[in-house]
């Protein structure tokens, strides 16, 4: 279902060891507690995605997996079922 109000979105990668998910969740909770609509989505560890998931020149990049998720979120649509919602 599409959202009718602006929403803050985070997309984290469960396998990413460079960017930690816990601080992202902390920021999302603070913003949400102050009335901002916030959603956090997570790319599952089972995909084995690297840190630079959409780097156009990176050898490990996987834009074919991640770009459809970003496009769905940008359009206010739900991403693929395998993308988890974090709380």
C-alpha positions as CSV (number, residue, x, y, z in Angstrom):
1,X,0.0,0.0,0.0
2,X,1.3,3.4,-0.9
3,X,1.9,6.0,1.8
4,X,0.1,9.3,1.5
5,X,2.5,11.2,3.8
6,X,6.3,11.7,3.6
7,X,8.2,8.9,5.2
8,X,11.8,8.4,6.2
9,X,13.2,5.2,4.9
10,X,16.3,3.3,5.8
11,X,17.6,0.3,3.9
12,X,20.2,-1.7,5.7
13,X,22.2,-4.8,4.7
14,X,22.2,-7.6,7.3
15,X,25.6,-8.9,6.0
16,X,27.2,-5.4,6.0
17,X,30.0,-5.3,8.6
18,X,31.0,-1.7,7.8
19,X,27.7,-0.1,8.6
20,X,26.1,-1.2,11.9
21,X,22.4,-1.7,12.0
22,X,21.9,-0.9,15.7
23,X,22.7,2.8,15.4
24,X,20.4,3.1,12.4
25,X,17.6,1.6,14.4
26,X,18.3,3.9,17.3
27,X,18.0,7.0,15.0
28,X,14.8,5.6,13.5
29,X,13.3,5.1,16.9
30,X,14.2,8.6,18.1
31,X,12.7,10.2,14.9
32,X,9.6,8.0,15.2
33,X,9.2,9.0,18.9
34,X,9.2,12.6,17.7
35,X,6.4,12.0,15.3
36,X,8.3,11.3,12.1
37,X,7.0,8.3,10.1
38,X,10.0,6.0,9.8
39,X,10.5,2.6,8.2
40,X,13.6,0.4,8.3
41,X,14.0,-2.4,5.7
42,X,16.8,-4.9,5.8
43,X,18.3,-6.9,2.9
44,X,18.7,-10.4,4.4
45,X,22.1,-12.0,5.2
46,X,21.1,-15.0,3.1
47,X,21.7,-12.9,0.0
48,X,25.4,-12.6,0.8
49,X,25.5,-9.0,-0.4
50,X,28.7,-7.0,0.0
51,X,28.9,-3.5,1.6
52,X,28.9,-1.7,-1.7
53,X,25.8,-3.3,-3.1
54,X,25.2,-0.8,-6.0
55,X,28.7,0.5,-6.8
56,X,28.7,0.6,-10.6
57,X,32.4,-0.2,-10.9
58,X,32.6,-2.6,-8.0
59,X,33.2,-6.3,-8.8
60,X,31.0,-7.4,-6.0
61,X,28.2,-5.0,-6.7
62,X,24.7,-6.5,-7.1
63,X,22.6,-3.7,-8.5
64,X,20.1,-6.1,-10.2
65,X,19.1,-7.3,-6.7
66,X,19.1,-4.0,-4.9
67,X,17.8,-1.4,-7.5
68,X,14.3,-2.9,-7.8
69,X,14.1,-2.6,-4.0
70,X,15.2,1.1,-4.1
71,X,12.8,1.9,-6.9
72,X,9.9,0.3,-5.1
73,X,10.7,2.3,-1.9
74,X,11.2,5.5,-3.9
75,X,7.7,5.1,-5.4
76,X,6.1,4.4,-2.1
77,X,5.5,0.7,-2.9
78,X,6.3,-2.3,-0.8
79,X,9.6,-3.9,-1.7
80,X,10.0,-7.6,-2.5
81,X,8.7,-10.0,0.1
82,X,12.3,-11.1,1.0
83,X,13.1,-7.6,2.2
84,X,12.4,-7.6,6.0
85,X,10.9,-4.8,8.0
86,X,13.0,-4.0,11.0
87,X,11.5,-2.5,14.2
